[in-house]
């Protein structure tokens, strides 16, 4: 299966949501999906009765979908933003390597 990049996902979601969806509408869907993640985690950790159709994988994919969609319709380059934010966090928390250094090491 082909590897998916943030850029490709953002391009796809920008096309999918180019008309008719606002950031706040997508955010409401994101919040709903986060609640569904919480529900599945509660089931998996024994705090709630298990549902046969509960799937952490599916719910996390939905969370990522809506978070990336919000970034896409607001012209935020998530790849660039994640590297920049991680670099700031690495400095703040004295962590090494940061994401950018990690990516360079992987090549």
PDB file as gemmi writes it, atoms N, CA and C in Angstrom:
CRYST1    1.000    1.000    1.000  90.00  90.00  90.00 P 1                      
ATOM      1  N   UNK A   1       0.836  -1.178   0.000  1.00  0.00           N  
ATOM      2  CA  UNK A   1       0.000   0.000   0.000  1.00  0.00           C  
ATOM      3  C   UNK A   1       0.886   1.248   0.000  1.00  0.00           C  
ATOM      4  N   UNK A   2       0.479   2.252  -0.739  1.00  0.00           N  
ATOM      5  CA  UNK A   2       1.232   3.499  -0.821  1.00  0.00           C  
ATOM      6  C   UNK A   2       1.228   4.227   0.515  1.00  0.00           C  
ATOM      7  N   UNK A   3       2.361   4.815   0.871  1.00  0.00           N  
ATOM      8  CA  UNK A   3       2.447   5.647   2.070  1.00  0.00           C  
ATOM      9  C   UNK A   3       1.755   6.981   1.794  1.00  0.00           C  
ATOM     10  N   UNK A   4       1.030   7.468   2.771  1.00  0.00           N  
ATOM     11  CA  UNK A   4       0.298   8.722   2.645  1.00  0.00           C  
ATOM     12  C   UNK A   4       1.041   9.813   3.401  1.00  0.00           C  
ATOM     13  N   UNK A   5       1.219  10.954   2.762  1.00  0.00           N  
ATOM     14  CA  UNK A   5       1.863  12.082   3.432  1.00  0.00           C  
ATOM     15  C   UNK A   5       0.794  13.058   3.911  1.00  0.00           C  
ATOM     16  N   UNK A   6       1.176  13.913   4.853  1.00  0.00           N  
ATOM     17  CA  UNK A   6       0.267  14.967   5.281  1.00  0.00           C  
ATOM     18  C   UNK A   6      -0.130  15.841   4.096  1.00  0.00           C  
ATOM     19  N   UNK A   7       0.837  16.156   3.239  1.00  0.00           N  
ATOM     20  CA  UNK A   7       0.520  17.010   2.089  1.00  0.00           C  
ATOM     21  C   UNK A   7      -0.556  16.382   1.213  1.00  0.00           C  
ATOM     22  N   UNK A   8      -0.435  15.095   0.945  1.00  0.00           N  
ATOM     23  CA  UNK A   8      -1.433  14.421   0.112  1.00  0.00           C  
ATOM     24  C   UNK A   8      -2.799  14.403   0.791  1.00  0.00           C  
ATOM     25  N   UNK A   9      -2.805  14.097   2.092  1.00  0.00           N  
ATOM     26  CA  UNK A   9      -4.067  14.086   2.823  1.00  0.00           C  
ATOM     27  C   UNK A   9      -4.687  15.478   2.852  1.00  0.00           C  
ATOM     28  N   UNK A  10      -3.858  16.494   3.067  1.00  0.00           N  
ATOM     29  CA  UNK A  10      -4.371  17.861   3.086  1.00  0.00           C  
ATOM     30  C   UNK A  10      -4.921  18.266   1.727  1.00  0.00           C  
ATOM     31  N   UNK A  11      -4.240  17.900   0.654  1.00  0.00           N  
ATOM     32  CA  UNK A  11      -4.743  18.218  -0.694  1.00  0.00           C  
ATOM     33  C   UNK A  11      -6.090  17.539  -0.946  1.00  0.00           C  
ATOM     34  N   UNK A  12      -6.197  16.280  -0.537  1.00  0.00           N  
ATOM     35  CA  UNK A  12      -7.451  15.530  -0.710  1.00  0.00           C  
ATOM     36  C   UNK A  12      -8.584  16.172   0.088  1.00  0.00           C  
ATOM     37  N   UNK A  13      -8.317  16.483   1.357  1.00  0.00           N  
ATOM     38  CA  UNK A  13      -9.366  17.044   2.207  1.00  0.00           C  
ATOM     39  C   UNK A  13      -9.727  18.465   1.801  1.00  0.00           C  
ATOM     40  N   UNK A  14      -8.762  19.221   1.299  1.00  0.00           N  
ATOM     41  CA  UNK A  14      -9.063  20.566   0.788  1.00  0.00           C  
ATOM     42  C   UNK A  14     -10.034  20.458  -0.390  1.00  0.00           C  
ATOM     43  N   UNK A  15      -9.823  19.478  -1.244  1.00  0.00           N  
ATOM     44  CA  UNK A  15     -10.723  19.246  -2.374  1.00  0.00           C  
ATOM     45  C   UNK A  15     -12.090  18.784  -1.879  1.00  0.00           C  
ATOM     46  N   UNK A  16     -12.093  17.869  -0.925  1.00  0.00           N  
ATOM     47  CA  UNK A  16     -13.337  17.313  -0.399  1.00  0.00           C  
ATOM     48  C   UNK A  16     -14.187  18.376   0.290  1.00  0.00           C  
ATOM     49  N   UNK A  17     -13.539  19.266   1.027  1.00  0.00           N  
ATOM     50  CA  UNK A  17     -14.269  20.265   1.811  1.00  0.00           C  
ATOM     51  C   UNK A  17     -14.150  21.676   1.241  1.00  0.00           C  
ATOM     52  N   UNK A  18     -13.817  21.805  -0.045  1.00  0.00           N  
ATOM     53  CA  UNK A  18     -13.572  23.135  -0.612  1.00  0.00           C  
ATOM     54  C   UNK A  18     -14.794  24.034  -0.546  1.00  0.00           C  
ATOM     55  N   UNK A  19     -15.956  23.444  -0.506  1.00  0.00           N  
ATOM     56  CA  UNK A  19     -17.177  24.244  -0.419  1.00  0.00           C  
ATOM     57  C   UNK A  19     -18.090  23.665   0.647  1.00  0.00           C  
ATOM     58  N   UNK A  20     -18.729  24.549   1.375  1.00  0.00           N  
ATOM     59  CA  UNK A  20     -19.786  24.115   2.263  1.00  0.00           C  
ATOM     60  C   UNK A  20     -19.408  23.768   3.686  1.00  0.00           C  
ATOM     61  N   UNK A  21     -18.158  23.589   3.988  1.00  0.00           N  
ATOM     62  CA  UNK A  21     -17.775  23.256   5.359  1.00  0.00           C  
ATOM     63  C   UNK A  21     -16.958  24.393   5.950  1.00  0.00           C  
ATOM     64  N   UNK A  22     -17.327  24.784   7.147  1.00  0.00           N  
ATOM     65  CA  UNK A  22     -16.580  25.815   7.854  1.00  0.00           C  
ATOM     66  C   UNK A  22     -15.686  25.157   8.891  1.00  0.00           C  
ATOM     67  N   UNK A  23     -14.720  25.909   9.365  1.00  0.00           N  
ATOM     68  CA  UNK A  23     -13.842  25.403  10.415  1.00  0.00           C  
ATOM     69  C   UNK A  23     -14.646  25.005  11.645  1.00  0.00           C  
ATOM     70  N   UNK A  24     -15.632  25.807  12.005  1.00  0.00           N  
ATOM     71  CA  UNK A  24     -16.408  25.485  13.206  1.00  0.00           C  
ATOM     72  C   UNK A  24     -17.245  24.220  13.007  1.00  0.00           C  
ATOM     73  N   UNK A  25     -17.776  23.998  11.820  1.00  0.00           N  
ATOM     74  CA  UNK A  25     -18.532  22.767  11.551  1.00  0.00           C  
ATOM     75  C   UNK A  25     -17.615  21.549  11.642  1.00  0.00           C  
ATOM     76  N   UNK A  26     -16.434  21.663  11.068  1.00  0.00           N  
ATOM     77  CA  UNK A  26     -15.471  20.556  11.149  1.00  0.00           C  
ATOM     78  C   UNK A  26     -14.999  20.348  12.582  1.00  0.00           C  
ATOM     79  N   UNK A  27     -14.857  21.434  13.322  1.00  0.00           N  
ATOM     80  CA  UNK A  27     -14.449  21.325  14.715  1.00  0.00           C  
ATOM     81  C   UNK A  27     -15.506  20.573  15.536  1.00  0.00           C  
ATOM     82  N   UNK A  28     -16.762  20.834  15.276  1.00  0.00           N  
ATOM     83  CA  UNK A  28     -17.829  20.115  15.987  1.00  0.00           C  
ATOM     84  C   UNK A  28     -17.740  18.613  15.701  1.00  0.00           C  
ATOM     85  N   UNK A  29     -17.442  18.252  14.462  1.00  0.00           N  
ATOM     86  CA  UNK A  29     -17.251  16.832  14.126  1.00  0.00           C  
ATOM     87  C   UNK A  29     -16.018  16.276  14.846  1.00  0.00           C  
ATOM     88  N   UNK A  30     -14.967  17.063  14.931  1.00  0.00           N  
ATOM     89  CA  UNK A  30     -13.752  16.647  15.628  1.00  0.00           C  
ATOM     90  C   UNK A  30     -14.053  16.354  17.099  1.00  0.00           C  
ATOM     91  N   UNK A  31     -14.774  17.245  17.738  1.00  0.00           N  
ATOM     92  CA  UNK A  31     -15.125  17.061  19.148  1.00  0.00           C  
ATOM     93  C   UNK A  31     -15.965  15.791  19.324  1.00  0.00           C  
ATOM     94  N   UNK A  32     -16.898  15.582  18.414  1.00  0.00           N  
ATOM     95  CA  UNK A  32     -17.728  14.366  18.454  1.00  0.00           C  
ATOM     96  C   UNK A  32     -16.849  13.118  18.363  1.00  0.00           C  
ATOM     97  N   UNK A  33     -15.896  13.146  17.454  1.00  0.00           N  
ATOM     98  CA  UNK A  33     -15.016  11.984  17.281  1.00  0.00           C  
ATOM     99  C   UNK A  33     -14.100  11.781  18.487  1.00  0.00           C  
ATOM    100  N   UNK A  34     -13.660  12.861  19.104  1.00  0.00           N  
ATOM    101  CA  UNK A  34     -12.841  12.735  20.311  1.00  0.00           C  
ATOM    102  C   UNK A  34     -13.659  12.064  21.413  1.00  0.00           C  
ATOM    103  N   UNK A  35     -14.926  12.417  21.502  1.00  0.00           N  
ATOM    104  CA  UNK A  35     -15.811  11.754  22.456  1.00  0.00           C  
ATOM    105  C   UNK A  35     -15.928  10.271  22.171  1.00  0.00           C  
ATOM    106  N   UNK A  36     -15.961   9.901  20.906  1.00  0.00           N  
ATOM    107  CA  UNK A  36     -16.037   8.488  20.536  1.00  0.00           C  
ATOM    108  C   UNK A  36     -14.740   7.759  20.883  1.00  0.00           C  
ATOM    109  N   UNK A  37     -13.600   8.443  20.765  1.00  0.00           N  
ATOM    110  CA  UNK A  37     -12.330   7.845  21.198  1.00  0.00           C  
ATOM    111  C   UNK A  37     -12.394   7.581  22.704  1.00  0.00           C  
ATOM    112  N   UNK A  38     -12.890   8.556  23.458  1.00  0.00           N  
ATOM    113  CA  UNK A  38     -13.011   8.397  24.912  1.00  0.00           C  
ATOM    114  C   UNK A  38     -13.907   7.206  25.246  1.00  0.00           C  
ATOM    115  N   UNK A  39     -14.986   7.067  24.522  1.00  0.00           N  
ATOM    116  CA  UNK A  39     -15.915   5.952  24.741  1.00  0.00           C  
ATOM    117  C   UNK A  39     -15.218   4.605  24.523  1.00  0.00           C  
ATOM    118  N   UNK A  40     -14.473   4.486  23.428  1.00  0.00           N  
ATOM    119  CA  UNK A  40     -13.769   3.237  23.132  1.00  0.00           C  
ATOM    120  C   UNK A  40     -12.698   2.969  24.190  1.00  0.00           C  
ATOM    121  N   UNK A  41     -11.949   3.990  24.582  1.00  0.00           N  
ATOM    122  CA  UNK A  41     -10.924   3.798  25.614  1.00  0.00           C  
ATOM    123  C   UNK A  41     -11.552   3.335  26.927  1.00  0.00           C  
ATOM    124  N   UNK A  42     -12.682   3.912  27.283  1.00  0.00           N  
ATOM    125  CA  UNK A  42     -13.386   3.467  28.488  1.00  0.00           C  
ATOM    126  C   UNK A  42     -13.782   1.998  28.386  1.00  0.00           C  
ATOM    127  N   UNK A  43     -14.210   1.576  27.218  1.00  0.00           N  
ATOM    128  CA  UNK A  43     -14.564   0.170  27.012  1.00  0.00           C  
ATOM    129  C   UNK A  43     -13.334  -0.723  27.096  1.00  0.00           C  
ATOM    130  N   UNK A  44     -12.271  -0.317  26.414  1.00  0.00           N  
ATOM    131  CA  UNK A  44     -11.051  -1.132  26.401  1.00  0.00           C  
ATOM    132  C   UNK A  44     -10.417  -1.253  27.775  1.00  0.00           C  
ATOM    133  N   UNK A  45     -10.583  -0.226  28.602  1.00  0.00           N  
ATOM    134  CA  UNK A  45      -9.980  -0.227  29.930  1.00  0.00           C  
ATOM    135  C   UNK A  45     -10.948  -0.684  31.016  1.00  0.00           C  
ATOM    136  N   UNK A  46     -12.103  -1.218  30.596  1.00  0.00           N  
ATOM    137  CA  UNK A  46     -13.022  -1.853  31.523  1.00  0.00           C  
ATOM    138  C   UNK A  46     -13.916  -0.933  32.332  1.00  0.00           C  
ATOM    139  N   UNK A  47     -13.952   0.337  32.001  1.00  0.00           N  
ATOM    140  CA  UNK A  47     -14.820   1.260  32.741  1.00  0.00           C  
ATOM    141  C   UNK A  47     -16.246   1.283  32.196  1.00  0.00           C  
ATOM    142  N   UNK A  48     -16.416   0.742  30.995  1.00  0.00           N  
ATOM    143  CA  UNK A  48     -17.742   0.658  30.376  1.00  0.00           C  
ATOM    144  C   UNK A  48     -17.867  -0.693  29.703  1.00  0.00           C  
ATOM    145  N   UNK A  49     -19.109  -1.103  29.500  1.00  0.00           N  
ATOM    146  CA  UNK A  49     -19.366  -2.371  28.832  1.00  0.00           C  
ATOM    147  C   UNK A  49     -18.903  -2.295  27.375  1.00  0.00           C  
ATOM    148  N   UNK A  50     -18.267  -3.372  26.908  1.00  0.00           N  
ATOM    149  CA  UNK A  50     -17.756  -3.402  25.540  1.00  0.00           C  
ATOM    150  C   UNK A  50     -18.872  -3.451  24.513  1.00  0.00           C  
ATOM    151  N   UNK A  51     -18.656  -2.715  23.435  1.00  0.00           N  
ATOM    152  CA  UNK A  51     -19.542  -2.744  22.283  1.00  0.00           C  
ATOM    153  C   UNK A  51     -18.791  -3.473  21.175  1.00  0.00           C  
ATOM    154  N   UNK A  52     -19.487  -4.337  20.459  1.00  0.00           N  
ATOM    155  CA  UNK A  52     -18.819  -5.130  19.417  1.00  0.00           C  
ATOM    156  C   UNK A  52     -18.284  -4.281  18.272  1.00  0.00           C  
ATOM    157  N   UNK A  53     -18.901  -3.139  18.012  1.00  0.00           N  
ATOM    158  CA  UNK A  53     -18.465  -2.308  16.893  1.00  0.00           C  
ATOM    159  C   UNK A  53     -17.467  -1.224  17.299  1.00  0.00           C  
ATOM    160  N   UNK A  54     -17.037  -1.241  18.568  1.00  0.00           N  
ATOM    161  CA  UNK A  54     -16.074  -0.246  19.042  1.00  0.00           C  
ATOM    162  C   UNK A  54     -14.712  -0.499  18.398  1.00  0.00           C  
ATOM    163  N   UNK A  55     -14.131   0.548  17.849  1.00  0.00           N  
ATOM    164  CA  UNK A  55     -12.830   0.410  17.195  1.00  0.00           C  
ATOM    165  C   UNK A  55     -11.999   1.667  17.441  1.00  0.00           C  
ATOM    166  N   UNK A  56     -10.962   1.517  18.246  1.00  0.00           N  
ATOM    167  CA  UNK A  56     -10.063   2.638  18.507  1.00  0.00           C  
ATOM    168  C   UNK A  56      -9.426   3.123  17.210  1.00  0.00           C  
ATOM    169  N   UNK A  57      -9.043   2.190  16.357  1.00  0.00           N  
ATOM    170  CA  UNK A  57      -8.420   2.543  15.076  1.00  0.00           C  
ATOM    171  C   UNK A  57      -9.321   3.462  14.256  1.00  0.00           C  
ATOM    172  N   UNK A  58     -10.582   3.081  14.103  1.00  0.00           N  
ATOM    173  CA  UNK A  58     -11.513   3.872  13.291  1.00  0.00           C  
ATOM    174  C   UNK A  58     -11.742   5.249  13.898  1.00  0.00           C  
ATOM    175  N   UNK A  59     -11.881   5.304  15.209  1.00  0.00           N  
ATOM    176  CA  UNK A  59     -12.152   6.590  15.853  1.00  0.00           C  
ATOM    177  C   UNK A  59     -10.947   7.518  15.776  1.00  0.00           C  
ATOM    178  N   UNK A  60      -9.731   6.972  15.927  1.00  0.00           N  
ATOM    179  CA  UNK A  60      -8.531   7.806  15.798  1.00  0.00           C  
ATOM    180  C   UNK A  60      -8.367   8.323  14.377  1.00  0.00           C  
ATOM    181  N   UNK A  61      -8.705   7.503  13.406  1.00  0.00           N  
ATOM    182  CA  UNK A  61      -8.659   7.949  12.005  1.00  0.00           C  
ATOM    183  C   UNK A  61      -9.626   9.108  11.796  1.00  0.00           C  
ATOM    184  N   UNK A  62     -10.812   9.014  12.388  1.00  0.00           N  
ATOM    185  CA  UNK A  62     -11.778  10.112  12.268  1.00  0.00           C  
ATOM    186  C   UNK A  62     -11.242  11.394  12.898  1.00  0.00           C  
ATOM    187  N   UNK A  63     -10.597  11.283  14.065  1.00  0.00           N  
ATOM    188  CA  UNK A  63     -10.013  12.459  14.727  1.00  0.00           C  
ATOM    189  C   UNK A  63      -8.962  13.105  13.821  1.00  0.00           C  
ATOM    190  N   UNK A  64      -8.075  12.286  13.273  1.00  0.00           N  
ATOM    191  CA  UNK A  64      -7.036  12.808  12.381  1.00  0.00           C  
ATOM    192  C   UNK A  64      -7.674  13.447  11.151  1.00  0.00           C  
ATOM    193  N   UNK A  65      -8.679  12.801  10.587  1.00  0.00           N  
ATOM    194  CA  UNK A  65      -9.364  13.314   9.402  1.00  0.00           C  
ATOM    195  C   UNK A  65      -9.865  14.744   9.637  1.00  0.00           C  
ATOM    196  N   UNK A  66     -10.604  14.942  10.721  1.00  0.00           N  
ATOM    197  CA  UNK A  66     -11.187  16.260  10.948  1.00  0.00           C  
ATOM    198  C   UNK A  66     -10.148  17.297  11.366  1.00  0.00           C  
ATOM    199  N   UNK A  67      -9.136  16.898  12.126  1.00  0.00           N  
ATOM    200  CA  UNK A  67      -8.075  17.844  12.489  1.00  0.00           C  
ATOM    201  C   UNK A  67      -7.324  18.308  11.235  1.00  0.00           C  
ATOM    202  N   UNK A  68      -7.011  17.371  10.363  1.00  0.00           N  
ATOM    203  CA  UNK A  68      -6.302  17.719   9.127  1.00  0.00           C  
ATOM    204  C   UNK A  68      -7.207  18.527   8.200  1.00  0.00           C  
ATOM    205  N   UNK A  69      -8.485  18.211   8.172  1.00  0.00           N  
ATOM    206  CA  UNK A  69      -9.421  18.974   7.340  1.00  0.00           C  
ATOM    207  C   UNK A  69      -9.472  20.436   7.777  1.00  0.00           C  
ATOM    208  N   UNK A  70      -9.501  20.672   9.085  1.00  0.00           N  
ATOM    209  CA  UNK A  70      -9.504  22.054   9.584  1.00  0.00           C  
ATOM    210  C   UNK A  70      -8.242  22.782   9.131  1.00  0.00           C  
ATOM    211  N   UNK A  71      -7.097  22.121   9.245  1.00  0.00           N  
ATOM    212  CA  UNK A  71      -5.845  22.725   8.787  1.00  0.00           C  
ATOM    213  C   UNK A  71      -5.901  23.000   7.287  1.00  0.00           C  
ATOM    214  N   UNK A  72      -6.439  22.063   6.545  1.00  0.00           N  
ATOM    215  CA  UNK A  72      -6.477  22.187   5.080  1.00  0.00           C  
ATOM    216  C   UNK A  72      -7.281  23.379   4.617  1.00  0.00           C  
ATOM    217  N   UNK A  73      -8.469  23.561   5.181  1.00  0.00           N  
ATOM    218  CA  UNK A  73      -9.294  24.667   4.697  1.00  0.00           C  
ATOM    219  C   UNK A  73      -8.809  26.017   5.224  1.00  0.00           C  
ATOM    220  N   UNK A  74      -7.856  25.978   6.149  1.00  0.00           N  
ATOM    221  CA  UNK A  74      -7.256  27.214   6.666  1.00  0.00           C  
ATOM    222  C   UNK A  74      -5.829  27.418   6.148  1.00  0.00           C  
ATOM    223  N   UNK A  75      -5.459  26.660   5.119  1.00  0.00           N  
ATOM    224  CA  UNK A  75      -4.149  26.781   4.468  1.00  0.00           C  
ATOM    225  C   UNK A  75      -2.973  26.662   5.438  1.00  0.00           C  
ATOM    226  N   UNK A  76      -3.082  25.722   6.364  1.00  0.00           N  
ATOM    227  CA  UNK A  76      -1.984  25.450   7.295  1.00  0.00           C  
ATOM    228  C   UNK A  76      -1.227  24.231   6.787  1.00  0.00           C  
ATOM    229  N   UNK A  77       0.058  24.383   6.563  1.00  0.00           N  
ATOM    230  CA  UNK A  77       0.912  23.278   6.147  1.00  0.00           C  
ATOM    231  C   UNK A  77       1.291  22.497   7.408  1.00  0.00           C  
ATOM    232  N   UNK A  78       0.622  21.367   7.628  1.00  0.00           N  
ATOM    233  CA  UNK A  78       0.843  20.613   8.863  1.00  0.00           C  
ATOM    234  C   UNK A  78       2.251  20.046   8.983  1.00  0.00           C  
ATOM    235  N   UNK A  79       2.842  19.663   7.882  1.00  0.00           N  
ATOM    236  CA  UNK A  79       4.209  19.142   7.946  1.00  0.00           C  
ATOM    237  C   UNK A  79       5.144  20.206   8.501  1.00  0.00           C  
ATOM    238  N   UNK A  80       5.076  21.378   7.919  1.00  0.00           N  
ATOM    239  CA  UNK A  80       5.913  22.496   8.364  1.00  0.00           C  
ATOM    240  C   UNK A  80       5.579  22.888   9.811  1.00  0.00           C  
ATOM    241  N   UNK A  81       4.294  22.957  10.113  1.00  0.00           N  
ATOM    242  CA  UNK A  81       3.860  23.366  11.455  1.00  0.00           C  
ATOM    243  C   UNK A  81       4.295  22.365  12.521  1.00  0.00           C  
ATOM    244  N   UNK A  82       4.218  21.069  12.204  1.00  0.00           N  
ATOM    245  CA  UNK A  82       4.612  20.044  13.188  1.00  0.00           C  
ATOM    246  C   UNK A  82       6.110  20.087  13.462  1.00  0.00           C  
ATOM    247  N   UNK A  83       6.897  20.263  12.421  1.00  0.00           N  
ATOM    248  CA  UNK A  83       8.347  20.329  12.600  1.00  0.00           C  
ATOM    249  C   UNK A  83       8.718  21.555  13.430  1.00  0.00           C  
ATOM    250  N   UNK A  84       8.100  22.687  13.124  1.00  0.00           N  
ATOM    251  CA  UNK A  84       8.378  23.924  13.857  1.00  0.00           C  
ATOM    252  C   UNK A  84       7.961  23.797  15.323  1.00  0.00           C  
ATOM    253  N   UNK A  85       6.749  23.291  15.568  1.00  0.00           N  
ATOM    254  CA  UNK A  85       6.241  23.150  16.936  1.00  0.00           C  
ATOM    255  C   UNK A  85       7.081  22.155  17.737  1.00  0.00           C  
ATOM    256  N   UNK A  86       7.481  21.051  17.096  1.00  0.00           N  
ATOM    257  CA  UNK A  86       8.304  20.059  17.785  1.00  0.00           C  
ATOM    258  C   UNK A  86       9.669  20.623  18.147  1.00  0.00           C  
ATOM    259  N   UNK A  87      10.226  21.441  17.262  1.00  0.00           N  
ATOM    260  CA  UNK A  87      11.523  22.062  17.541  1.00  0.00           C  
ATOM    261  C   UNK A  87      11.425  22.960  18.774  1.00  0.00           C  
ATOM    262  N   UNK A  88      10.343  23.725  18.861  1.00  0.00           N  
ATOM    263  CA  UNK A  88      10.126  24.591  20.027  1.00  0.00           C  
ATOM    264  C   UNK A  88       9.979  23.757  21.299  1.00  0.00           C  
ATOM    265  N   UNK A  89       9.230  22.669  21.222  1.00  0.00           N  
ATOM    266  CA  UNK A  89       9.036  21.801  22.392  1.00  0.00           C  
ATOM    267  C   UNK A  89      10.336  21.128  22.803  1.00  0.00           C  
ATOM    268  N   UNK A  90      11.146  20.715  21.830  1.00  0.00           N  
ATOM    269  CA  UNK A  90      12.422  20.069  22.128  1.00  0.00           C  
ATOM    270  C   UNK A  90      13.345  21.020  22.883  1.00  0.00           C  
ATOM    271  N   UNK A  91      13.326  22.275  22.493  1.00  0.00           N  
ATOM    272  CA  UNK A  91      14.136  23.285  23.202  1.00  0.00           C  
ATOM    273  C   UNK A  91      13.577  23.498  24.606  1.00  0.00           C  
ATOM    274  N   UNK A  92      12.281  23.675  24.702  1.00  0.00           N  
ATOM    275  CA  UNK A  92      11.638  23.945  25.984  1.00  0.00           C  
ATOM    276  C   UNK A  92      11.862  22.811  26.982  1.00  0.00           C  
ATOM    277  N   UNK A  93      11.766  21.567  26.511  1.00  0.00           N  
ATOM    278  CA  UNK A  93      11.865  20.411  27.401  1.00  0.00           C  
ATOM    279  C   UNK A  93      13.214  19.697  27.321  1.00  0.00           C  
ATOM    280  N   UNK A  94      14.167  20.332  26.634  1.00  0.00           N  
ATOM    281  CA  UNK A  94      15.521  19.800  26.518  1.00  0.00           C  
ATOM    282  C   UNK A  94      15.519  18.347  26.021  1.00  0.00           C  
ATOM    283  N   UNK A  95      14.863  18.130  24.887  1.00  0.00           N  
ATOM    284  CA  UNK A  95      14.759  16.796  24.305  1.00  0.00           C  
ATOM    285  C   UNK A  95      15.546  16.726  23.006  1.00  0.00           C  
ATOM    286  N   UNK A  96      16.094  15.567  22.773  1.00  0.00           N  
ATOM    287  CA  UNK A  96      16.857  15.359  21.547  1.00  0.00           C  
ATOM    288  C   UNK A  96      16.675  13.916  21.100  1.00  0.00           C  
ATOM    289  N   UNK A  97      16.573  13.657  19.817  1.00  0.00           N  
ATOM    290  CA  UNK A  97      16.549  14.624  18.726  1.00  0.00           C  
ATOM    291  C   UNK A  97      15.163  15.237  18.601  1.00  0.00           C  
ATOM    292  N   UNK A  98      15.104  16.394  17.921  1.00  0.00           N  
ATOM    293  CA  UNK A  98      13.793  16.927  17.581  1.00  0.00           C  
ATOM    294  C   UNK A  98      13.324  16.248  16.295  1.00  0.00           C  
ATOM    295  N   UNK A  99      12.101  16.511  15.896  1.00  0.00           N  
ATOM    296  CA  UNK A  99      11.529  15.829  14.735  1.00  0.00           C  
ATOM    297  C   UNK A  99      12.339  16.067  13.470  1.00  0.00           C  
ATOM    298  N   UNK A 100      12.782  17.287  13.260  1.00  0.00           N  
ATOM    299  CA  UNK A 100      13.561  17.591  12.058  1.00  0.00           C  
ATOM    300  C   UNK A 100      14.866  16.784  12.046  1.00  0.00           C  
ATOM    301  N   UNK A 101      15.554  16.727  13.175  1.00  0.00           N  
ATOM    302  CA  UNK A 101      16.794  15.945  13.271  1.00  0.00           C  
ATOM    303  C   UNK A 101      16.507  14.462  13.059  1.00  0.00           C  
ATOM    304  N   UNK A 102      15.426  13.986  13.612  1.00  0.00           N  
ATOM    305  CA  UNK A 102      15.028  12.591  13.444  1.00  0.00           C  
ATOM    306  C   UNK A 102      14.821  12.260  11.965  1.00  0.00           C  
ATOM    307  N   UNK A 103      14.133  13.146  11.257  1.00  0.00           N  
ATOM    308  CA  UNK A 103      13.867  12.917   9.837  1.00  0.00           C  
ATOM    309  C   UNK A 103      15.161  12.889   9.029  1.00  0.00           C  
ATOM    310  N   UNK A 104      16.103  13.748   9.387  1.00  0.00           N  
ATOM    311  CA  UNK A 104      17.392  13.763   8.697  1.00  0.00           C  
ATOM    312  C   UNK A 104      18.135  12.449   8.951  1.00  0.00           C  
ATOM    313  N   UNK A 105      18.094  11.980  10.187  1.00  0.00           N  
ATOM    314  CA  UNK A 105      18.763  10.711  10.545  1.00  0.00           C  
ATOM    315  C   UNK A 105      18.151   9.525   9.828  1.00  0.00           C  
ATOM    316  N   UNK A 106      16.873   9.583   9.514  1.00  0.00           N  
ATOM    317  CA  UNK A 106      16.170   8.480   8.868  1.00  0.00           C  
ATOM    318  C   UNK A 106      16.536   8.343   7.389  1.00  0.00           C  
ATOM    319  N   UNK A 107      17.084   9.387   6.815  1.00  0.00           N  
ATOM    320  CA  UNK A 107      17.421   9.347   5.379  1.00  0.00           C  
ATOM    321  C   UNK A 107      18.691   8.597   5.125  1.00  0.00           C  
TER     322      UNK A 107                                                      
END                                                                             
